Amino acid sequence: MPRITFTQETLPESGEALVQLLRETLARASPLDDFVEVVKALAYFEQQYGMDSPTFFARFERGELGDRPDFFRWAGQYQIYCEIKQSLETTLNLLEQYALPATR
């Protein structure tokens, strides 16, 4: 997910300028970039707690792990991961199904 950092010098001068900057940033965004960021977050949690995300999520949903704020963040990141992964898989399947054969 793209990040925008403002300093005193780069702060947009108006709401319209902010909206334009956000539109430009979103236009450059890539689902693959988002996917990489989520995978990094999941790897961090997995390393910190010594458990893979699918196992964590199943245990979290069953209420076995308590309600630590980290667990809610991890569960949210895992749900985002699953959504992006499904979307990318659907797109790749459509490309395979409908892609024209390459010609020389």
SVG drawing of the C-alpha trace seen along z (x, -y; Angstrom):
<svg xmlns="http://www.w3.org/2000/svg" viewBox="-15 -26 26 50">
<polyline fill="none" stroke="black" stroke-width="0.4" points="0.0,0.0 1.5,-3.4 2.4,-5.7 2.5,-9.4 4.6,-11.3 4.2,-15.0 6.6,-17.5 6.0,-21.2 7.4,-21.8 5.4,-19.2 2.0,-19.7 -0.7,-20.2 -2.0,-23.8 -5.6,-22.9 -8.1,-20.0 -8.2,-19.9 -4.4,-19.5 -4.6,-16.7 -7.3,-14.9 -5.3,-15.3 -2.2,-13.9 -4.2,-10.9 -5.7,-10.2 -2.2,-10.3 -0.8,-8.0 -3.7,-5.5 -3.2,-5.5 0.4,-4.3 -0.7,-1.7 -0.4,2.0 -2.2,4.9 1.1,6.7 2.7,4.0 -0.2,4.4 0.3,8.1 4.0,7.8 3.3,5.5 0.7,7.8 3.0,10.8 5.8,8.9 3.4,8.1 2.3,11.8 5.9,12.9 6.6,10.6 3.7,11.9 4.6,15.5 8.2,15.1 7.1,13.2 4.6,15.8 6.1,19.0 3.0,19.9 1.9,19.8 -1.0,17.5 -3.5,20.2 -3.1,22.0 -3.2,18.7 -6.4,17.6 -8.2,20.9 -7.2,20.8 -8.1,17.0 -11.5,17.6 -12.2,20.4 -11.3,18.0 -8.3,19.9 -5.8,17.1 -7.4,14.2 -7.9,10.7 -4.4,9.1 -4.4,6.1 -1.6,7.8 -3.9,10.7 -6.6,8.5 -4.1,6.8 -2.7,10.2 -6.2,11.5 -7.0,8.4 -3.8,8.7 -4.5,12.4 -8.0,11.6 -6.6,9.0 -4.0,11.5 -6.7,14.0 -8.8,11.4 -5.8,10.1 -4.6,13.7 -8.1,14.7 -8.3,11.6 -4.9,12.2 -5.7,15.9 -9.0,15.0 -7.2,12.5 -4.5,15.0 -7.1,17.6 -8.9,15.2 -5.7,14.3 -4.9,18.0 -8.4,18.6 -8.8,15.7 -5.2,14.8 -4.5,14.8 -1.7,17.1 1.6,15.3 2.5,15.0 6.0,14.6"/>
</svg>
